[in-house]
């Protein structure tokens, strides 16, 4: 499973100590590409739970609520 997502940022998002402290010393960074609160995980990755291995998906508007289509299926 994989996802095609659009990223328009051109640099890193720096997570400073204050941000870590506000979340109890830990922070979950989104790796699925679907969070509406990037770089933080917002639980949107749950939409990917039934994705199949070897398939690349695209979600409309890069949103977990968007229509999911298959980009390639190897
Ligand atoms: S890993 Fe992307 S929303 Fe959780």
Backbone and ligand atoms as CSV (ligand in chain L), in Angstrom:
chain,resi,resn,atom,element,x,y,z
A,1,UNK,N,N,0.833,-1.182,0.000
A,1,UNK,CA,C,0.000,0.000,0.000
A,1,UNK,C,C,0.870,1.235,0.000
A,2,UNK,N,N,0.412,2.230,-0.679
A,2,UNK,CA,C,1.082,3.526,-0.731
A,2,UNK,C,C,0.034,4.552,-1.116
A,3,UNK,N,N,0.394,5.800,-0.976
A,3,UNK,CA,C,-0.527,6.882,-1.277
A,3,UNK,C,C,0.190,7.948,-2.072
A,4,UNK,N,N,-0.500,8.537,-3.046
A,4,UNK,CA,C,0.011,9.681,-3.782
A,4,UNK,C,C,-0.604,10.909,-3.129
A,5,UNK,N,N,0.239,11.779,-2.590
A,5,UNK,CA,C,-0.254,12.988,-1.925
A,5,UNK,C,C,0.455,14.202,-2.513
A,6,UNK,N,N,-0.169,15.342,-2.386
A,6,UNK,CA,C,0.408,16.591,-2.872
A,6,UNK,C,C,0.962,17.375,-1.694
A,7,UNK,N,N,2.202,17.765,-1.788
A,7,UNK,CA,C,2.832,18.584,-0.761
A,7,UNK,C,C,3.250,19.891,-1.407
A,8,UNK,N,N,2.899,21.011,-0.791
A,8,UNK,CA,C,3.299,22.288,-1.366
A,8,UNK,C,C,4.290,23.046,-0.492
A,9,UNK,N,N,4.633,22.487,0.645
A,9,UNK,CA,C,5.643,23.121,1.484
A,9,UNK,C,C,7.025,22.863,0.883
A,10,UNK,N,N,7.942,23.811,1.115
A,10,UNK,CA,C,9.283,23.668,0.553
A,10,UNK,C,C,10.360,23.626,1.619
A,11,UNK,N,N,9.967,23.425,2.843
A,11,UNK,CA,C,10.941,23.353,3.920
A,11,UNK,C,C,10.386,22.561,5.077
A,12,UNK,N,N,11.208,22.373,6.093
A,12,UNK,CA,C,10.786,21.564,7.236
A,12,UNK,C,C,9.833,22.315,8.157
A,13,UNK,N,N,9.103,21.565,8.927
A,13,UNK,CA,C,8.312,22.114,10.018
A,13,UNK,C,C,9.092,21.812,11.287
A,14,UNK,N,N,9.506,22.834,11.986
A,14,UNK,CA,C,10.317,22.645,13.182
A,14,UNK,C,C,9.398,22.496,14.392
A,15,UNK,N,N,9.551,21.422,15.101
A,15,UNK,CA,C,8.791,21.187,16.324
A,15,UNK,C,C,9.675,21.611,17.484
A,16,UNK,N,N,9.258,22.675,18.165
A,16,UNK,CA,C,10.093,23.169,19.254
A,16,UNK,C,C,9.660,22.576,20.598
A,17,UNK,N,N,10.462,22.836,21.612
A,17,UNK,CA,C,10.237,22.239,22.923
A,17,UNK,C,C,8.875,22.607,23.501
A,18,UNK,N,N,8.422,23.835,23.265
A,18,UNK,CA,C,7.118,24.239,23.796
A,18,UNK,C,C,6.000,23.371,23.230
A,19,UNK,N,N,6.118,23.032,21.956
A,19,UNK,CA,C,5.096,22.209,21.332
A,19,UNK,C,C,5.102,20.798,21.904
A,20,UNK,N,N,6.285,20.288,22.180
A,20,UNK,CA,C,6.386,18.961,22.776
A,20,UNK,C,C,5.789,18.967,24.175
A,21,UNK,N,N,6.112,19.997,24.949
A,21,UNK,CA,C,5.607,20.060,26.317
A,21,UNK,C,C,4.084,20.119,26.350
A,22,UNK,N,N,3.471,20.809,25.362
A,22,UNK,CA,C,2.022,20.935,25.360
A,22,UNK,C,C,1.344,19.603,25.073
A,23,UNK,N,N,2.097,18.656,24.579
A,23,UNK,CA,C,1.528,17.347,24.276
A,23,UNK,C,C,2.138,16.271,25.169
A,24,UNK,N,N,2.585,16.645,26.323
A,24,UNK,CA,C,3.084,15.674,27.280
A,24,UNK,C,C,4.441,15.117,26.935
A,25,UNK,N,N,5.214,15.828,26.123
A,25,UNK,CA,C,6.568,15.386,25.816
A,25,UNK,C,C,6.667,14.499,24.592
A,26,UNK,N,N,5.567,14.161,23.994
A,26,UNK,CA,C,5.614,13.373,22.771
A,26,UNK,C,C,4.761,14.051,21.711
A,27,UNK,N,N,5.049,13.730,20.473
A,27,UNK,CA,C,4.254,14.240,19.369
A,27,UNK,C,C,4.213,13.165,18.291
A,28,UNK,N,N,3.051,12.947,17.703
A,28,UNK,CA,C,2.898,11.989,16.617
A,28,UNK,C,C,2.924,12.752,15.297
A,29,UNK,N,N,3.889,12.428,14.454
A,29,UNK,CA,C,4.042,13.088,13.164
A,29,UNK,C,C,3.362,12.227,12.098
A,30,UNK,N,N,2.555,12.849,11.267
A,30,UNK,CA,C,1.825,12.131,10.220
A,30,UNK,C,C,2.789,11.552,9.194
A,31,UNK,N,N,2.628,10.288,8.929
A,31,UNK,CA,C,3.404,9.628,7.882
A,31,UNK,C,C,2.509,9.150,6.744
A,32,UNK,N,N,1.190,9.226,6.930
A,32,UNK,CA,C,0.305,8.730,5.880
A,32,UNK,C,C,0.009,9.795,4.827
A,33,UNK,N,N,0.198,11.073,5.170
A,33,UNK,CA,C,-0.032,12.158,4.227
A,33,UNK,C,C,-1.450,12.681,4.214
A,34,UNK,N,N,-2.325,12.175,5.053
A,34,UNK,CA,C,-3.736,12.557,4.997
A,34,UNK,C,C,-4.178,13.475,6.127
A,35,UNK,N,N,-3.323,13.742,7.078
A,35,UNK,CA,C,-3.724,14.571,8.214
A,35,UNK,C,C,-4.124,15.969,7.764
A,36,UNK,N,N,-5.169,16.508,8.373
A,36,UNK,CA,C,-5.565,17.898,8.148
A,36,UNK,C,C,-4.827,18.829,9.094
A,37,UNK,N,N,-3.954,18.278,9.905
A,37,UNK,CA,C,-3.208,19.057,10.892
A,37,UNK,C,C,-1.711,18.748,10.789
A,38,UNK,N,N,-1.206,18.636,9.546
A,38,UNK,CA,C,0.207,18.313,9.352
A,38,UNK,C,C,1.094,19.358,10.013
A,39,UNK,N,N,2.190,18.972,10.588
A,39,UNK,CA,C,2.786,17.644,10.502
A,39,UNK,C,C,2.254,16.668,11.538
A,40,UNK,N,N,1.269,17.080,12.307
A,40,UNK,CA,C,0.771,16.215,13.366
A,40,UNK,C,C,-0.238,15.196,12.840
A,41,UNK,N,N,-0.216,14.035,13.423
A,41,UNK,CA,C,-1.220,13.007,13.141
A,41,UNK,C,C,-2.541,13.456,13.753
A,42,UNK,N,N,-3.613,13.324,12.984
A,42,UNK,CA,C,-4.938,13.643,13.518
A,42,UNK,C,C,-5.875,12.440,13.483
A,43,UNK,N,N,-5.324,11.279,13.230
A,43,UNK,CA,C,-6.137,10.063,13.188
A,43,UNK,C,C,-6.634,9.712,11.797
A,44,UNK,N,N,-6.353,10.571,10.817
A,44,UNK,CA,C,-6.836,10.320,9.453
A,44,UNK,C,C,-6.277,9.035,8.868
A,45,UNK,N,N,-5.172,8.559,9.390
A,45,UNK,CA,C,-4.549,7.324,8.872
A,45,UNK,C,C,-5.488,6.124,8.996
A,46,UNK,N,N,-6.511,6.242,9.821
A,46,UNK,CA,C,-7.449,5.122,9.971
A,46,UNK,C,C,-8.125,4.781,8.644
A,47,UNK,N,N,-8.209,5.773,7.746
A,47,UNK,CA,C,-8.824,5.536,6.435
A,47,UNK,C,C,-7.984,4.597,5.573
A,48,UNK,N,N,-6.725,4.402,5.944
A,48,UNK,CA,C,-5.830,3.579,5.130
A,48,UNK,C,C,-5.799,2.123,5.591
A,49,UNK,N,N,-6.524,1.806,6.641
A,49,UNK,CA,C,-6.415,0.488,7.274
A,49,UNK,C,C,-6.734,-0.667,6.318
A,50,UNK,N,N,-7.602,-0.434,5.346
A,50,UNK,CA,C,-7.975,-1.536,4.458
A,50,UNK,C,C,-7.302,-1.450,3.087
A,51,UNK,N,N,-6.256,-0.624,2.977
A,51,UNK,CA,C,-5.518,-0.562,1.717
A,51,UNK,C,C,-4.779,-1.882,1.493
A,52,UNK,N,N,-4.672,-2.262,0.225
A,52,UNK,CA,C,-4.017,-3.521,-0.136
A,52,UNK,C,C,-2.547,-3.304,-0.465
A,53,UNK,N,N,-1.717,-4.281,-0.130
A,53,UNK,CA,C,-0.303,-4.243,-0.482
A,53,UNK,C,C,-0.148,-4.178,-1.995
A,54,UNK,N,N,0.826,-3.418,-2.464
A,54,UNK,CA,C,1.131,-3.347,-3.884
A,54,UNK,C,C,0.238,-2.392,-4.664
A,55,UNK,N,N,-0.657,-1.711,-3.981
A,55,UNK,CA,C,-1.574,-0.779,-4.635
A,55,UNK,C,C,-1.235,0.643,-4.200
A,56,UNK,N,N,-1.251,1.578,-5.162
A,56,UNK,CA,C,-1.041,2.991,-4.851
A,56,UNK,C,C,-2.390,3.687,-4.957
A,57,UNK,N,N,-2.740,4.403,-3.919
A,57,UNK,CA,C,-4.034,5.079,-3.840
A,57,UNK,C,C,-3.847,6.588,-3.893
A,58,UNK,N,N,-4.931,7.253,-4.261
A,58,UNK,CA,C,-4.990,8.709,-4.176
A,58,UNK,C,C,-6.328,9.067,-3.536
A,59,UNK,N,N,-6.287,10.001,-2.591
A,59,UNK,CA,C,-7.497,10.461,-1.915
A,59,UNK,C,C,-7.802,11.872,-2.411
A,60,UNK,N,N,-9.040,12.113,-2.824
A,60,UNK,CA,C,-9.421,13.439,-3.309
A,60,UNK,C,C,-9.098,14.488,-2.259
A,61,UNK,N,N,-8.475,15.549,-2.694
A,61,UNK,CA,C,-8.072,16.662,-1.820
A,61,UNK,C,C,-7.106,16.215,-0.726
A,62,UNK,N,N,-6.438,15.080,-0.928
A,62,UNK,CA,C,-5.526,14.536,0.089
A,62,UNK,C,C,-6.213,14.444,1.444
A,63,UNK,N,N,-7.487,14.137,1.403
A,63,UNK,CA,C,-8.290,14.061,2.625
A,63,UNK,C,C,-8.775,12.645,2.853
A,64,UNK,N,N,-8.739,12.215,4.092
A,64,UNK,CA,C,-9.239,10.885,4.438
A,64,UNK,C,C,-10.724,10.752,4.101
A,65,UNK,N,N,-11.426,11.876,4.045
A,65,UNK,CA,C,-12.854,11.868,3.711
A,65,UNK,C,C,-13.089,11.949,2.201
A,66,UNK,N,N,-12.014,12.196,1.439
A,66,UNK,CA,C,-12.147,12.309,-0.012
A,66,UNK,C,C,-12.290,10.948,-0.674
A,67,UNK,N,N,-12.783,10.959,-1.898
A,67,UNK,CA,C,-12.936,9.699,-2.641
A,67,UNK,C,C,-11.565,9.066,-2.846
A,68,UNK,N,N,-11.480,7.783,-2.590
A,68,UNK,CA,C,-10.235,7.035,-2.769
A,68,UNK,C,C,-10.254,6.339,-4.115
A,69,UNK,N,N,-9.221,6.575,-4.903
A,69,UNK,CA,C,-9.102,5.907,-6.194
A,69,UNK,C,C,-7.767,5.182,-6.263
A,70,UNK,N,N,-7.689,4.204,-7.144
A,70,UNK,CA,C,-6.469,3.437,-7.345
A,70,UNK,C,C,-5.662,4.102,-8.451
A,71,UNK,N,N,-4.410,4.439,-8.146
A,71,UNK,CA,C,-3.512,5.054,-9.124
A,71,UNK,C,C,-2.791,3.962,-9.908
A,72,UNK,N,N,-2.307,2.965,-9.207
A,72,UNK,CA,C,-1.686,1.817,-9.872
A,72,UNK,C,C,-1.848,0.593,-8.999
A,73,UNK,N,N,-1.876,-0.532,-9.666
A,73,UNK,CA,C,-2.088,-1.800,-8.971
A,73,UNK,C,C,-1.146,-2.821,-9.591
A,74,UNK,N,N,-0.046,-3.057,-8.885
A,74,UNK,CA,C,0.954,-4.003,-9.427
A,74,UNK,C,C,0.776,-5.371,-8.867
L,1,LIG,S1,S,-0.277,9.063,10.345
L,1,LIG,FE1,FE,-1.299,10.464,9.065
L,1,LIG,S2,S,-2.978,11.069,10.235
L,1,LIG,FE2,FE,-1.971,9.648,11.500
